[in-house]
Amino acid sequence: MVHVLSSRVLLTPRDPEVSRDFYGRTLGLSVYREFGTGPDRGTVYFLGGGFLELSGRSDAPPTETLRLWMQVDDCAAAHEEVAARGAHVLRPPIQEPWGLIEMWIADPDGHRIVLTEVPARHPLRYRP
């Protein structure tokens, strides 16, 4: 078995400055570290139990097979915050049939991000 000590998701944006603004200002993710210099420098953000790294530059379109899942305390409050900061909201928060409250946004390259709230009585939190 591979003993994983740390992990991160790597994204190669079309415009690193625009993506850094989105993940840092719009979503409010905290920076773990930066490396390199200039507009193409890499930035690694804290992402709950992992990290999100933006590095390099790419003209390739976003892939439909990549989605970021981020759990938040309050999906309605997150919706208000990110919408006020200019996030492209694909779908406002709704409670799904499986009990989670989810909203969908897109980053500047079109990668889909789900912000999820796990209600207090949901089986992911509470087992009777």
N, C-alpha and C positions, 0 to 999 in steps of 0.2 A: 504494500500500500504506500502511496505517496503521502508524505507527512507535509501538509500544506501549512505554512506559517503565516501567510498573508495572501490577500488576493485583491485584484482590481479589475474593473472593466476598462478597456482601452477604446477611446473614440478618436478618430482622425477627422476633424471638422474641415469644412470648406474654408471658413474664415475663423481662425483661432480667436481673434479679438472679440468677434461677435459672440462666439460660443462661451468664452470666458465671462463676458458680460451677462449672458443668460444664466449660466450655472452659478456664478458668484453673486450677481446682483438680483436677478429675477427670482431664482430659486433660493438664494441666500445660503448656498453651501459654503462651508468653511474650507479654506485652503490648508492642505496637509503639507505640501511642499511644491516648489517650483524648480525647474532646471532649465539650463540653456539661457539664451539672451534673445532680445529682439521680439518681433511680433509672432514668431513661430515657436517661442519658448513653450516648454511643457508645463502643465499645471495639474496637480493631483488634489482632488477634493475628498474630504471625509464623506462617506456614504453609509451612515449607520455602521453596520458590521463589516464594511469593506471600503473600497476606494473607487473613485472614478477619475481616470487620467485622460486629459485632452493633450494630444501631442501630434506634431506634424501637421500636414495640410493635404487635403484630398479633394478631387473633383468628382469622385464617385458618388452616385446617389445613395441615400440611406437604404439600408436593407430592411425588408419587412420582417426578417427573422430575429431582429434585435429589438427588445423592449426593456425599458428600465422600470423596475417596481420599487417604489419608495413608500414605506409606511410612515404616516404622519399621525399626530395626536388628534387633530381636528380637521377633517377634510373640507368642511365649509369655510373655516377660517383660512386654510391654505388656498382655497379657490379665490377668496376675496383678495388675499395678498398677492398671489402671482398674477391674477388678472389685472390688478391695479398697477403692477409693474410691467405690464405689456406682454405677458405670456400668451401664446396662441393656444387657447382653450379649445380642445376638440369636443369635449363633453363635460358639462358641469357634474358635480357630485350627485350620485344616486345610489340607493341601497340595492345591491345586486341580489338575485334570488338565493345565492349562497351566503348572504348575510353581511358581506363586507360593503363598506361605502367606498365607491371608487369614482375618481374623475380622471380624465385623460387630457394631456397637453402634448405639444410637440416642441422639440428644441429647434434652433434656427436651421438645422439641416433636415428636419422632418422626422427625426427619430422619435418614436412614441414613448411617452412616459406616463405611467399610471401612478397617481398618488392615492394611497389606500388608507382608510381608517378601519381599525379592527374594534367594533363596538365592545363594550364591557362584558356583555353576556355571550359573546361569540365563542364557539368551541376552541378557537385558537388562543383565547385568553383564559377561559373559564371552563373547567370540567366539573360537573356536579358530582 
